[in-house]
Amino acid sequence: MTFDINGKTFSEAPRAGQCLRTFLRELGHFGVKKGCDAGDCGACTVLLDGEPVHSCLIPAFRAEGHAVTTIEGFAPDGGTHPLQQAFLDAQGFQCGFCTAGMILTCASLNQAQRQDLGTSLKGNICRCTGYGSIKDALDGKSNIEDAGAGTAFGRSLPAPAGPLVVRGAAPYTFDTKIEGLLHVKLLRSPHPHAKIVSIDTSAALAVPGVHAVLTHEDSPKLLFSTARHEKDWMDPEDTRVLDDVVRFIGQKVAAVVAETEAAAEEGCRRLKVDYELLPAVFDPAEAIAPGAPALHGDKTVEHRITDPARNLVAETHGQYGDVAKGLAEAAVTYEGTFTTQRVQHAALETHGGLAWIDANGILNVRSSTQVPYLTRRGLSQIFDLPPDRIRVFCERVGGGFGGKQEMFVEDVLALAALKTGRPVKLEFTREEQFISTSTRHPMRVKVKAGADKDGKLTALQIDVLSNTGAYGNHAGPVLFHAVAESLSVYNCPNKKVDAVVAYTNTLPAGAFRGYGLPQSLFAVEAAIDELARQLGINPFDFRRRNVVKPGDPMLSPPPSEYHDVLYGSYGLDQCLDLVERAMAEEAPRHGLSAEWLVGDGMALTMIDTVPPAGHLSDSKIALREDGGFELTVGTAEFGNGTSTVHRQIAASALATTVDRIVLKQSDTANGGHDTGAYGSAGIFVAGRATQHAAENLAAAIKAFAAEATEVDADSCLLDHETVVCGKQRLSFADLAKAAKARGSTLEASGSAHGTPRSVAFNVQGFRVAVNKGTGEVRILKSVQAADAGRVANPMQCRGQVEGGVAQSLGAALYEELVIDDGGRVINPKFRDYHLPSYADVPRTEVFFAETSDAVGPMGAKSMSESPYNPVAAALGNAIANATGIRFAAVPFKPDRLFPALHEKYGDG
């Protein structure tokens, strides 16, 4: 058989049953991505005779006799196609995992199809951007700026990896070839709770190509948490690499290591496991009730579980003032119970990695992670290896959203590599991603609130029950965060918190964008709106009367042991004004009939810019011989934009341009330490480390130049890639050569420790139309204002806001990971889960407050999580304003809104 791929002929024959996607990747066309295995996401799109197809659905043999074009062959002679350039000019990507497929689909559209992008792009999913910048690319809009030497910070500069991303050449986790690679597949539990009595591996080991079967008998016995935090005490020790007790359907039971994925899968099918079934509990309220089966009854409080016998992972309780008295004295009160569902991160690159032992005996792990340094620490502890015998690194990561602040695959990879001595690969399928990783914590939040006749809060109380699933990764920190800023943003003399998080025999929850705040804000912001409505006060004005202002204490009970959160800058007042003005403008209604009820809603959020208890980051930078710089940081790039901003910070401090900064990142072999890109800390903490390093190098360069010119260092200044010392001007390149001649290198380092912290603010507004006959919700207007301090990269920050709103709208309107009464995930595919597509997402108007933070790098604040947080709350308030009905559960699916609408409005 012969195949025409990108104008070249290939004679390799595909395996029986092989799809075109895997065939192309085996031939080295890594721009063809794996995202869903089912033709749902479009990451694998190629052109077949000029028409876009999902290559995961095409049997490879059917491509014979047809011209196949991948992104690598899209432009002639390795150049840049005009559409690739358009995506560069608009920066129509973030993590970039979907970009190759998106470009090839867009390239095939005719003018008529471009007029209906909602239909034309329904087969291509982007989880990051919110699609706004993709539309800009198709419209030929440029969003990027230039910046002269020393002026990069604050400009809309493009991502350094952009040219590689649009050509499909940016390396992700599996975009490499390794000789002698073995494949790992996992057998997973069919039971929600069971003890493994025995595993017969003989039939599996008899499968040709199977090298090893790993079970709990091969696994280290050390207990740990898959959650990765700088401080281990934040999470319970309740997990083993492979356990002899399974606690949810989908938990890994055994690993088969084989020459091919097919052999490994066959090995899994031939394993014979004898289970002793144990009683299971799926509801968190039932789980903490007397007599419930204990999931982790074999553990104690020393494993950092509050009460294992009661399935109580963590709890917090406290009160300021007297809430009962505050409610009794209020002119108006509100009480309600709100529920939020499980949501999957749905990063297009699934969890996975590669591991091998190199010639020096170093265990190397290349994985899709947000936290390489903390993963190395975990592997060191589990396998009792010195940290310097382990290297963990990541290439570009195809989306994270908190889901990759975990160690779901690296432990198995390490075990397999150490046992076999061979390089190994483990890549989750999309179904495995749904049934075995983590989700957002589903919560039930009860809220009580009161206000006096002047609209001042007199009482604010929440009672939270969170479901962490079978394991407690992130259970406590998410719970504590949920009840923190959601209350502390408001002045109120009487506040009360009661919150618990419970184990159940369900898929574990974990870190997710917002980290608990979206769930609690859904309830708190509804209560604030209801009080304003009862008093006849504009919801913006009601909040202005009650939000904290500089000088006010930010309080949420019980008292915190951390007192390092400052008002580094304050732009909440501006955000309220910006959204209120924008919402006053009329939005197109596109001929809505009388069946549609129209209303406005808003909500606000405050977020601490760094998690508590420390977040560490090291940076180092050196002057190269050509006068450029090499910057080394620990943070990973997964669409969060840190790679761009690190270079902007360094270039601004060193009077150079970003193209003169070579960036090395996210590799423990580079030395130093970095807690990781999570908790909104990728820029706020790591950026400060880079600023310190660059400023230290600037001082070293000036001192060296001063010595060379025999002038005082204080009289030297950096200017356009030179040092001016009096009347003399020395180029960076000359200084580098002079330093080399002395046997030295001009270099410096910097560190940041995550304290003090600041606060960031976001305000979201919606105008919606609700069809009283069907329950359909349409968004007529979406506005968000953000206090991001001095905005490091306006284009990039706007993209974070647009993407955060889009992702949160998915969770508010239709995304829901559904678990049946027996604990089984019943919709483990994109097509049954409903990710937002182009047609689902409105363009959000984005405004920035004009502030400069005294704590953040060059005045910047974090803006990765917080755009997500107020969306569901604002949408709920808008729907209530339109319909007169308070819907207290998300998602706001039409079939769930319809009964109450029908009861109130009848048949219209």
C-alpha positions in Angstrom: 0.0 0.0 0.0 1.1 3.6 -0.7 -0.1 6.8 0.8 0.2 10.4 -0.4 0.8 12.5 2.8 1.7 16.1 2.4 2.8 15.5 -1.2 5.2 12.7 -0.3 4.7 9.0 -0.9 4.8 6.6 2.0 4.8 2.8 1.5 4.3 1.8 5.2 1.2 -0.4 5.7 -1.1 0.3 8.6 -2.0 -2.4 11.1 -5.3 -4.1 10.9 -8.0 -1.9 12.4 -5.6 1.1 12.7 -7.2 4.6 12.4 -5.6 7.2 10.3 -4.7 9.4 13.3 -2.4 6.9 14.9 -1.0 5.9 11.5 0.0 9.5 10.8 1.5 10.0 14.2 3.6 6.9 13.9 4.9 8.4 10.7 6.0 11.5 12.7 3.1 13.8 11.9 2.7 14.9 15.5 0.5 17.9 14.6 -2.4 15.4 14.4 -3.6 15.3 18.0 -5.5 12.8 20.1 -8.3 14.5 22.0 -11.4 12.3 22.2 -11.1 8.9 20.4 -14.6 9.4 19.0 -14.7 12.2 16.4 -16.1 14.8 18.8 -13.3 17.3 19.3 -11.6 17.9 16.0 -8.0 17.9 17.4 -7.1 15.1 14.9 -8.5 17.0 11.8 -6.6 16.5 8.6 -7.6 17.2 5.0 -8.5 14.3 2.8 -8.5 15.4 -0.8 -8.9 18.9 0.5 -11.9 18.2 2.8 -11.6 18.2 6.6 -12.1 14.8 8.3 -11.6 13.6 11.8 -8.7 11.1 11.3 -9.6 9.1 14.4 -12.7 7.9 12.6 -11.1 7.0 9.3 -9.6 3.6 8.9 -6.1 4.2 7.7 -6.3 1.9 4.8 -9.1 4.0 3.3 -6.7 6.9 2.8 -4.9 4.9 0.1 -5.3 6.7 -3.2 -6.3 10.0 -1.6 -4.2 13.0 -0.8 -3.8 13.5 2.9 -2.7 16.9 4.2 -1.7 17.4 7.9 -0.9 20.8 9.4 2.8 20.1 8.7 2.2 20.1 5.0 -0.4 22.8 4.9 2.0 25.5 3.7 4.4 24.8 0.9 8.1 24.4 1.6 7.6 24.8 5.4 6.4 28.3 5.0 3.4 30.0 6.7 0.0 29.7 5.1 -2.1 33.0 5.1 -4.6 31.4 7.6 -1.7 30.3 9.9 -0.5 33.9 9.8 -4.0 35.1 10.6 -4.1 32.8 13.7 -0.7 34.3 14.6 -1.9 37.9 14.1 -5.1 37.3 16.2 -3.4 34.9 18.6 -6.3 32.5 18.0 -5.1 30.0 20.5 -4.0 29.5 24.2 -2.8 26.0 25.0 -2.8 25.3 21.2 -3.7 21.7 21.4 -6.8 22.2 19.2 -5.1 24.8 16.9 -3.9 22.6 14.0 -7.2 20.9 13.6 -9.0 24.2 13.9 -6.9 25.9 11.2 -7.4 23.0 8.8 -11.1 23.1 9.3 -11.3 26.9 8.9 -9.1 26.7 5.7 -11.8 24.5 4.0 -14.7 26.9 4.6 -16.2 28.8 1.7 -17.7 32.2 2.1 -21.2 30.8 2.8 -19.9 28.5 5.5 -18.0 31.4 7.1 -21.4 33.2 7.5 -22.5 30.3 9.8 -19.5 29.5 11.9 -21.6 27.9 14.6 -22.5 25.1 12.2 -19.2 25.1 10.3 -17.1 24.7 13.5 -19.4 22.4 15.4 -16.8 19.6 15.1 -13.9 21.5 16.5 -13.7 22.2 20.2 -11.5 24.8 21.9 -11.5 24.6 25.7 -9.3 27.6 26.3 -10.2 30.7 24.2 -13.9 31.1 24.2 -13.6 31.3 20.4 -13.3 35.1 20.3 -9.8 35.2 19.1 -10.5 32.4 16.6 -13.2 34.5 15.1 -10.8 37.4 15.0 -8.4 35.2 13.0 -11.1 34.4 10.5 -12.0 38.1 10.3 -8.4 39.1 9.6 -8.1 41.1 12.8 -4.7 41.6 14.4 -4.5 41.7 18.1 -0.7 42.0 18.6 1.6 44.9 19.1 5.3 45.5 18.8 7.4 46.8 21.7 10.8 48.5 21.7 13.6 47.6 24.0 12.6 47.9 27.6 8.9 48.5 26.9 7.5 45.0 26.6 5.5 44.9 29.9 2.0 46.1 29.3 2.0 45.4 25.6 0.0 42.8 23.7 2.9 40.7 22.5 2.4 37.4 20.9 3.2 34.0 22.5 6.8 32.9 21.7 5.6 29.4 20.7 3.0 30.8 18.3 4.8 30.0 15.0 5.4 26.4 16.2 1.8 26.1 17.4 0.2 27.1 14.1 2.5 24.7 12.2 1.8 21.8 14.5 5.5 21.8 15.5 5.1 22.7 19.2 6.0 19.5 21.1 3.4 18.2 23.6 3.8 15.2 25.9 3.7 12.4 23.3 5.2 14.3 20.3 8.4 12.3 20.3 9.7 8.9 19.3 11.5 6.6 21.8 13.1 3.4 20.8 12.1 0.3 22.7 8.9 1.9 24.2 6.6 -0.3 26.2 2.9 0.6 26.6 1.0 0.6 29.9 -2.7 -0.1 30.2 -4.8 -0.2 33.4 -7.4 -2.6 34.5 -10.0 -0.7 36.4 -12.5 -1.6 39.1 -16.1 -2.5 38.1 -17.2 -2.1 41.7 -17.7 1.0 43.8 -16.3 -0.7 46.9 -14.4 -4.0 47.2 -11.4 -5.7 48.6 -9.2 -7.5 46.2 -8.8 -11.1 47.4 -6.5 -12.2 44.6 -5.4 -11.4 41.1 -4.5 -14.3 38.7 -2.0 -12.8 36.3 -1.0 -16.0 34.5 -3.2 -15.7 31.4 -2.2 -12.0 31.0 1.5 -12.8 31.2 0.9 -15.5 28.5 -0.2 -12.9 26.0 2.5 -12.4 23.4 4.3 -9.1 24.0 3.3 -8.7 27.6 6.4 -7.9 29.8 4.9 -7.4 33.2 1.7 -7.2 35.3 1.8 -4.9 38.2 -0.6 -5.2 41.1 -0.8 -4.0 44.7 1.7 -6.6 45.6 4.3 -4.8 43.5 3.3 -1.4 44.7 5.0 0.6 47.4 2.8 0.6 50.5 3.3 4.3 51.3 0.2 6.4 51.6 0.1 9.8 49.8 -2.3 12.1 48.1 -2.5 12.6 44.3 -3.0 16.3 45.1 0.2 18.4 44.7 0.7 21.2 47.2 3.9 22.9 48.5 2.8 21.7 52.0 1.9 18.0 52.2 -0.2 18.6 55.2 -2.9 20.3 53.1 -4.1 16.9 51.8 -4.9 13.5 53.5 -2.7 10.5 53.0 -5.3 8.1 51.7 -3.9 6.8 48.3 -1.5 4.1 47.1 -0.1 3.6 43.7 -2.1 0.3 43.5 -4.3 -0.6 46.4 -5.9 -3.8 47.6 -9.1 -2.0 48.3 -11.0 -0.2 45.5 -13.3 2.6 46.4 -14.9 3.8 43.2 -15.8 2.4 39.8 -12.9 3.2 37.6 -10.1 3.0 40.2 -6.9 1.3 38.9 -6.5 -2.3 39.9 -3.5 -3.5 37.9 -1.2 -2.3 35.2 -0.2 -4.4 32.2 3.1 -3.5 30.4 3.5 -4.7 26.9 5.1 -4.1 23.5 1.9 -2.7 22.0 -1.2 -1.1 23.4 -3.3 -3.9 21.9 -1.2 -6.5 23.8 -1.5 -4.5 27.0 -5.3 -4.2 26.6 -5.6 -7.9 25.9 -3.5 -8.6 29.0 -6.0 -6.5 31.0 -8.9 -8.5 29.7 -7.3 -11.7 30.7 -6.6 -10.7 34.3 -8.8 -12.6 36.8 -9.6 -10.7 39.9 -11.5 -12.1 42.9 -13.3 -9.3 44.7 -14.9 -9.3 48.1 -17.7 -6.7 47.7 -18.1 -4.1 50.4 -21.0 -1.8 51.2 -20.9 1.5 49.4 -22.3 5.0 50.0 -22.8 7.6 47.3 -24.5 10.5 48.9 -22.4 12.8 51.1 -25.2 13.4 53.6 -25.6 9.6 54.0 -21.9 9.1 54.1 -21.4 11.2 57.3 -24.6 9.8 59.0 -24.2 7.2 61.8 -23.8 3.7 60.5 -22.5 4.5 57.1 -19.8 2.3 55.7 -16.4 3.8 56.3 -14.3 4.2 53.1 -11.0 4.7 54.9 -11.7 3.1 58.3 -8.2 1.6 58.3 -6.7 5.1 58.6 -6.5 7.6 61.5 -6.3 11.3 62.1 -2.5 10.9 61.7 -3.2 10.5 58.0 -4.7 14.0 58.0 -8.3 12.8 57.9 -10.6 14.6 60.4 -12.7 11.5 61.2 -12.2 8.4 59.1 -14.9 6.5 60.8 -17.5 9.1 59.8 -16.1 9.6 56.3 -15.3 13.2 57.3 -12.3 14.4 55.5 -12.2 18.0 56.7 -14.4 20.6 58.3 -14.5 24.2 59.4 -16.8 26.1 61.8 -16.8 29.6 63.1 -18.8 32.7 63.8 -18.2 36.4 64.1 -20.8 38.3 66.1 -24.3 36.8 66.5 -25.9 35.7 63.2 -29.2 34.7 64.9 -29.5 38.2 66.3 -28.5 39.8 63.0 -31.2 37.9 61.2 -33.8 38.8 63.9 -33.0 42.5 63.6 -32.9 42.6 59.8 -35.6 44.4 57.8 -35.4 41.7 55.1 -34.0 38.2 55.1 -33.3 35.4 52.6 -32.7 31.7 53.0 -32.0 29.2 50.3 -30.3 25.9 49.4 -28.2 25.7 46.3 -26.5 22.8 44.6 -23.7 22.6 42.1 -22.8 19.6 40.0 -19.7 17.6 39.0 -17.8 19.2 36.1 -14.9 17.7 34.1 -11.9 19.8 33.2 -12.0 18.4 29.7 -8.5 19.6 28.8 -8.0 18.3 25.2 -4.7 16.6 26.1 -5.6 13.8 28.5 -3.4 12.8 31.4 -0.4 10.8 30.4 3.3 10.6 30.2 6.5 8.8 29.4 9.2 7.4 31.8 12.6 5.9 31.3 15.9 5.3 33.1 18.8 7.0 31.3 22.4 6.0 31.1 23.2 7.7 34.3 20.5 5.8 36.2 18.2 8.9 36.4 14.5 8.2 36.4 13.0 10.6 33.8 9.3 11.3 33.6 7.9 13.5 30.9 4.2 14.2 31.6 1.3 16.5 31.1 1.5 18.3 34.4 1.2 21.7 36.0 3.5 20.7 38.8 6.8 19.0 37.7 8.7 19.9 40.9 6.0 18.7 43.3 5.6 15.6 41.2 9.3 14.8 41.6 9.0 15.3 45.3 6.1 12.9 45.4 7.9 10.2 43.4 11.0 10.6 45.6 8.9 9.9 48.7 6.9 7.0 47.2 9.8 5.1 45.7 12.4 6.2 48.3 14.7 7.7 45.7 16.9 10.8 46.2 15.4 13.8 44.4 18.5 14.2 42.3 17.9 10.7 40.9 14.6 11.8 39.4 13.9 14.3 36.6 10.3 15.4 35.9 9.6 17.7 33.1 6.9 18.7 30.7 6.8 20.1 27.2 3.8 22.3 26.2 0.7 21.1 28.0 -2.6 20.8 26.3 -4.8 22.4 28.9 -4.9 22.1 32.7 -7.6 24.1 34.6 -6.4 22.6 37.9 -6.8 18.9 36.7 -3.1 18.5 36.3 -2.2 19.7 39.8 -2.4 16.0 40.5 -0.3 12.9 40.2 -2.6 10.5 38.4 -0.1 8.7 36.0 3.5 9.5 37.0 3.5 7.1 39.9 2.4 4.2 37.7 4.9 5.2 35.0 7.7 5.3 37.5 6.7 1.9 38.9 6.6 0.4 35.4 9.9 1.9 34.3 11.7 0.8 37.5 10.3 -2.8 37.3 11.0 -3.3 33.6 14.0 -1.1 33.0 12.4 -0.1 29.7 10.9 3.2 28.6 7.2 3.2 29.1 4.1 5.1 28.0 0.8 5.6 29.7 -1.8 7.8 27.9 -5.4 8.0 29.2 -8.3 7.6 26.8 -11.0 10.2 26.9 -13.2 7.7 28.7 -10.5 7.1 31.3 -10.2 10.8 31.8 -13.9 11.0 32.6 -14.1 7.9 34.9 -10.8 7.9 36.7 -9.2 11.3 37.2 -11.1 14.1 39.0 -13.9 16.6 38.7 -15.0 19.8 40.4 -16.4 19.3 43.9 -20.2 19.0 43.8 -21.6 21.0 46.7 -24.8 21.8 48.6 -24.7 25.3 50.0 -27.3 26.6 52.4 -27.3 30.4 52.8 -29.0 32.8 55.2 -28.6 36.5 54.9 -30.2 39.7 56.3 -30.0 43.4 55.7 -31.4 46.5 57.4 -33.7 49.0 55.7 -30.8 51.0 54.4 -29.3 48.1 52.6 -26.5 47.3 55.0 -25.9 43.6 55.7 -26.7 42.4 59.2 -26.1 38.7 58.8 -24.4 36.3 56.4 -24.2 32.6 57.0 -23.4 29.6 54.8 -23.5 25.8 55.5 -21.6 23.7 53.0 -21.6 20.0 52.3 -18.9 19.0 49.8 -18.5 15.6 48.1 -14.8 14.7 47.5 -15.6 11.3 46.2 -13.5 8.3 47.1 -10.2 10.1 47.8 -9.5 13.4 49.5 -7.2 15.1 47.1 -7.8 18.9 47.5 -10.8 18.2 49.7 -9.9 20.5 52.6 -8.3 23.4 50.7 -11.2 23.6 48.3 -13.7 23.6 51.2 -11.7 26.3 53.0 -11.4 28.4 49.9 -15.1 28.1 49.2 -16.1 29.7 52.5 -13.3 32.4 52.5 -13.4 35.2 49.8 -17.1 34.6 49.1 -17.8 36.0 52.5 -14.8 38.2 53.2 -15.6 40.5 50.2 -18.5 41.8 52.2 -18.6 43.9 55.4 -21.0 42.4 57.8 -20.9 42.4 61.6 -22.4 38.9 61.9 -21.0 36.0 59.9 -21.1 32.2 60.4 -19.6 29.3 58.6 -20.3 25.5 58.9 -18.7 23.4 56.3 -17.7 19.8 55.9 -16.4 17.6 53.1 -17.2 13.9 52.9 -15.9 10.7 51.3 -18.3 8.8 49.0 -17.8 5.8 46.7 -17.7 8.0 43.6 -15.2 9.4 41.3 -12.8 11.7 43.2 -13.1 15.5 43.0 -10.0 17.7 43.0 -8.6 21.1 42.0 -10.7 22.9 39.4 -10.6 26.5 38.1 -11.9 28.7 40.9 -11.2 26.1 43.6 -14.5 26.1 45.4 -15.5 29.8 45.0 -17.8 29.3 42.0 -19.9 26.9 44.0 -20.3 29.1 47.1 -20.7 32.3 45.1 -23.7 30.8 43.3 -25.5 30.8 46.7 -24.0 33.9 48.3 -24.5 36.2 45.3 -28.1 35.0 44.9 -28.8 35.9 48.5 -27.3 39.4 48.0 -29.5 39.9 44.9 -32.6 38.7 46.8 -32.0 41.1 49.6 -31.5 44.0 47.1 -34.7 43.0 45.3 -36.8 43.0 48.5 -35.5 46.4 49.4 -35.9 47.8 45.9 -32.2 48.7 45.7 -30.2 48.4 42.5 -28.0 45.3 42.8 -24.9 47.3 41.9 -25.7 49.9 44.6 -26.5 47.3 47.2 -23.1 45.8 46.7 -21.4 49.2 46.8 -22.9 49.7 50.3 -21.5 46.4 51.5 -18.2 45.4 49.8 -14.9 45.8 51.5 -12.8 48.8 50.7 -9.1 49.5 51.5 -8.7 49.6 55.2 -11.6 47.2 55.9 -10.7 43.8 57.4 -11.4 40.9 55.0 -13.0 38.5 57.4 -14.5 35.0 57.0 -14.9 32.8 60.1 -13.2 31.1 61.7 -10.2 33.4 62.1 -7.3 32.6 59.7 -3.8 31.9 60.9 -2.6 33.7 57.8 -2.5 37.5 57.9 -0.6 38.4 54.8 -3.4 39.3 52.4 -3.2 43.0 51.5 -5.0 45.5 49.3 -2.1 45.7 46.9 -4.5 47.6 44.7 -8.2 48.1 44.7 -10.3 48.2 41.6 -13.6 46.7 42.6 -15.3 50.1 42.5 -14.2 50.6 39.0 -15.3 47.1 38.0 -18.8 47.8 39.3 -19.0 51.1 37.4 -17.7 49.6 34.2 -20.1 46.7 34.1 -23.1 48.9 35.2 -22.4 51.4 32.3 -21.9 48.6 29.8 -25.1 46.9 30.9 -27.1 50.1 30.5 -26.5 49.9 26.8 -29.1 48.0 24.8 -28.2 44.6 23.4 -29.7 43.2 20.2 -32.7 41.1 20.8 -32.9 39.5 17.3 -36.6 39.7 17.0 -37.5 37.8 20.2 -41.2 37.0 20.5 -43.5 37.4 23.5 -42.5 33.9 24.6 -39.1 35.3 25.7 -38.6 36.8 29.1 -35.7 39.2 29.3 -33.7 40.1 32.4 -30.3 41.4 33.7 -28.1 40.0 36.4 -24.7 40.5 37.9 -22.3 39.1 40.5 -18.9 39.9 41.8 -15.9 38.0 43.2 -12.7 38.6 45.1 -9.8 36.2 45.1 -6.6 36.0 47.0 -3.8 36.1 44.4 -1.8 33.2 45.9 -2.8 30.2 48.0 -1.9 30.4 51.7 1.0 28.9 53.5 3.6 29.7 50.9 4.1 29.2 47.1 7.8 29.2 46.0 9.5 30.0 42.8 13.1 30.4 41.6 14.3 32.0 38.4 17.7 32.5 36.9 18.9 34.5 34.0 22.3 34.8 32.2 23.7 37.1 29.6 24.6 35.1 26.4 27.6 35.8 24.2 25.4 37.3 21.5 24.0 39.9 23.9 20.8 38.1 24.4 19.6 36.3 27.6 18.8 32.8 28.8 15.9 32.8 31.3 15.2 29.7 33.3 11.9 29.3 35.2 10.0 26.4 36.6 6.4 27.2 35.5 4.7 25.1 32.9 2.9 26.6 29.8 -0.6 25.2 29.2 -2.4 28.2 27.8 -1.9 30.3 30.9 0.5 32.6 29.1 3.3 32.5 31.6 5.9 31.9 28.8 4.9 35.2 27.2 4.9 37.3 30.4 8.1 35.9 31.9 9.9 37.2 28.8 8.1 40.6 29.0 9.1 41.0 32.6 12.8 40.2 31.9 12.9 42.3 28.7 11.5 45.3 30.5 13.9 45.0 33.4 16.9 44.6 31.1 16.2 47.2 28.4 15.9 44.6 25.6 13.3 43.0 23.4 11.5 39.7 24.0 13.0 38.1 21.0 16.4 38.4 22.8 15.1 36.2 25.7 15.5 32.5 25.3 13.2 30.7 27.8 13.9 27.4 29.4 11.1 26.1 31.7 9.2 23.3 33.5 12.1 20.9 34.0 13.5 19.9 37.3 16.9 19.2 35.6 17.3 23.0 35.3 17.6 23.3 39.1 15.9 25.6 41.5 12.3 25.0 42.7 8.9 26.0 41.6 5.7 25.1 43.4 3.8 25.1 40.2 1.4 27.0 37.9 -1.8 26.8 40.0 -3.7 28.9 42.4 -3.3 31.9 40.1 0.4 32.0 41.0 2.0 31.5 37.6 2.7 35.2 37.1 2.1 36.6 40.6 4.7 34.5 42.3 6.9 33.1 39.5 6.8 36.5 37.7 8.1 38.2 40.8 11.0 35.7 40.9 11.8 36.6 37.3 11.6 40.3 38.0 14.0 39.9 41.0 16.4 37.8 38.8 16.3 40.3 35.9 16.8 43.3 38.2 19.7 41.5 39.9 21.3 40.9 36.6 20.7 44.5 35.5 22.6 45.6 38.6 25.4 43.1 37.9 25.7 44.3 34.3 25.9 47.9 35.4 28.5 47.0 38.1 30.6 45.2 35.5 30.3 48.0 33.0 31.2 50.5 35.7 34.3 48.7 36.5 35.3 48.4 32.9 34.7 52.1 32.3 36.0 53.3 35.7 32.8 55.2 36.5 30.4 54.9 39.4 27.8 52.1 39.0 25.1 54.5 40.1 25.7 56.6 37.0 25.3 53.7 34.6 22.0 52.8 33.0 20.6 50.2 30.6 19.4 51.6 27.3 18.4 49.6 24.2 20.6 46.6 24.8 23.6 48.6 25.9 24.9 50.1 29.1 25.5 53.8 29.1 28.3 54.8 31.5 28.8 58.5 31.3 29.8 59.2 27.7 30.6 55.6 27.0 28.1 53.1 25.6 28.9 49.3 25.8 26.8 46.7 24.1 25.5 43.7 26.0 27.4 41.4 23.6 30.7 43.2 24.3 30.2 42.9 28.0 29.4 39.2 27.7 32.7 38.7 25.8 34.6 40.7 28.3 33.2 38.6 31.1 34.0 35.4 29.3 37.6 36.7 28.8 37.8 36.9 32.6 36.4 33.3 32.9 33.0 34.4 34.2 29.4 34.7 33.1 27.1 37.6 33.9 24.1 35.9 35.6 21.7 36.3 38.5 18.9 34.6 40.2 15.7 35.6 42.0 13.2 33.9 44.2 9.6 34.6 45.5 7.8 33.0 48.3 4.1 33.8 47.8 3.8 36.3 50.6 2.5 38.9 51.0 -0.5 38.3 48.9 -2.9 40.7 47.2 -6.6 40.5 46.1 -8.0 40.6 42.6 -11.6 41.4 41.6 -14.1 40.6 38.8 -17.6 41.7 38.1 -19.8 39.8 35.6 -23.0 41.0 34.0 -25.5 39.2 31.8 -28.6 40.1 29.8 -30.5 36.9 29.1 -33.7 35.8 27.4 -35.6 32.8 28.7 -38.2 31.0 26.7 -41.1 30.5 29.1 -42.5 27.7 26.8 -39.3 25.6 26.5 -36.9 26.7 29.2 -34.2 27.7 26.7 -31.8 30.4 27.8 -30.1 32.8 25.4 -27.4 35.2 26.3 -28.0 38.6 24.8 -25.1 40.4 26.4 -22.1 39.3 28.4 -19.8 41.8 30.2 -16.9 41.3 32.6 -14.7 43.9 34.3 -11.5 42.7 35.9 -9.0 44.3 38.3 -5.8 42.7 37.2 -3.6 45.4 38.4 -1.2 46.7 35.7 -2.2 44.4 32.9 1.0 42.6 31.7 -0.4 41.7 28.3 -3.9 43.1 27.5 -4.6 40.8 24.6 -3.6 37.7 26.5 -5.4 38.8 29.7 -8.6 39.5 27.7 -8.3 36.0 26.3 -8.1 34.6 29.8 -11.3 36.4 30.7 -13.1 35.4 27.5 -12.0 31.8 28.0 -12.9 31.7 31.7 -16.4 33.0 31.0 -16.9 30.5 28.2 -15.8 27.6 30.3 -17.9 28.7 33.2 -21.0 29.2 31.0 -20.6 25.5 30.0 -20.8 24.6 33.6 -23.7 26.9 34.3 -25.8 25.9 31.3 -25.2 22.3 30.4 -22.0 20.5 31.5 -22.6 17.8 34.0 -20.7 14.6 34.7 -23.5 12.2 35.7 -23.1 9.3 38.1 -25.9 6.8 38.4 -27.3 5.2 41.6 -24.6 2.6 41.5 -21.7 5.0 41.3 -20.9 4.6 37.6 -20.2 7.6 35.3 -22.8 7.3 32.5 -21.6 10.0 30.1 -17.9 9.5 29.7 -17.7 11.0 26.1 -17.7 14.6 24.9 -20.8 14.0 22.8 -22.8 13.1 25.9 -21.2 15.8 28.0 -21.7 18.9 25.9 -18.7 21.1 25.9 -19.3 24.6 24.7 -18.8 24.9 20.9 -18.5 28.0 18.8 -22.2 28.3 18.5 -22.8 28.2 22.3 -20.5 31.0 23.4 -21.3 34.8 23.2 -18.6 37.3 22.8 -17.9 38.8 26.2 -17.1 42.5 26.5 -14.0 42.8 28.6 -12.9 45.9 30.6 -10.0 46.4 32.9 -9.8 48.6 36.0 -6.9 51.0 36.0 -4.8 50.0 39.0 -1.2 49.0 39.8 -0.6 46.4 42.4 2.0 47.2 45.1 2.7 43.5 45.6 2.6 41.8 42.2 5.4 41.8 39.5 5.6 45.3 37.9 2.1 46.0 39.3 0.3 43.0 37.8 -2.2 40.7 39.6 -3.4 37.2 38.8 -6.2 36.7 36.3 -6.4 33.0 35.4 -9.1 31.6 37.8 -11.1 34.6 38.8 -12.9 35.3 35.5 -14.6 31.9 35.9 -15.9 32.5 39.4 -18.9 34.9 39.2 -20.4 33.6 35.9 -22.9 31.0 37.2 -24.0 33.4 40.0 -24.5 36.3 37.6 -26.4 34.0 35.1 -28.6 32.8 37.9 -29.4 36.3 38.9 -30.2 37.3 35.4 -32.5 34.3 34.9 -34.3 35.2 38.2 -34.6 38.8 37.1 -36.2 37.6 33.8 -38.5 35.0 35.1 -39.3 36.0 38.7 -38.2 32.5 39.7 -35.1 31.6 41.7 -33.5 28.5 40.2 -31.1 27.1 42.8 -29.4 24.3 41.0 -27.0 24.3 38.0 -26.8 23.5 35.2 -29.7 25.6 33.9 -30.8 23.1 31.4 -34.1 23.8 29.6 -35.8 20.6 31.0 -34.9 21.7 34.5 -36.2 25.2 34.1 -39.4 24.2 32.2 -41.5 22.8 35.1 -41.3 25.9 37.2 -41.8 28.1 34.2 -44.8 26.1 33.2 -46.3 26.2 36.7 -46.0 30.0 36.7 -46.7 30.9 33.1 -48.7 27.9 31.9 -48.7 27.3 28.2 -47.9 31.0 27.5 
